[in-house]
Amino acid sequence: MAIELTDANFDEIVMKSDKPVLVDFWAVWCGPCRMVGPIVEELSHDYEGKAIVGKVDVDSNPNISMKFGIRNIPTLLVFKNGQVVDKQVGAVPKPVLAAKIDAQLI
């Protein structure tokens, strides 16, 4: 299951991770976010132990959303060693997101 990320736990889980991290910035009212949600859940199982997959509800966590300049959702950021290394705005198929994670596992 994807980890629920918040303003309070984001630095500890994402910025200090020694594994790649996929973060889905989403909101309950966002249609495309509901399309990406199940894909993000699948990825959390597929990459268990190899990468971290988390979700940030932008309405409940405005600070972290502002910090990364999230203006459109869904926005998915890939972090490695505390740095944003890839970005996807909008709904895309699972293989696109899997490729972004795979690129950071090398």
C-alpha positions, 0 to 999 in steps of 0.5 A: 500500500502506498504510504500516506505522506504529510507535511509532518512526515515527508522529510523523514520518509522521502528526503532521507530515503536511501531508495528511490521514492515515487510521490503522487500529489493528488486530491479527492475531487480530481478525476485524473487522480482517481485514474492514477490512484490504482496504478500507484497502489499497484506500483507500491506492491511491485516495488516493495523493498526496492522503492518507496511509493507514497501519496500526498493529498494536496488539500491536506498538505499545502506546505509540501505541495507549495515547496515543490511548486505543485500547480496541476494534479496529478503530479508525480515526482521521483526522488533519489537521494533527496532530489527530484530526478523526474516528474510526470504531470497528468495521468499516464499508463503504468509502464510510464511510471514503472520506467521512471522508477526503474531508471533510478534503480540502476 
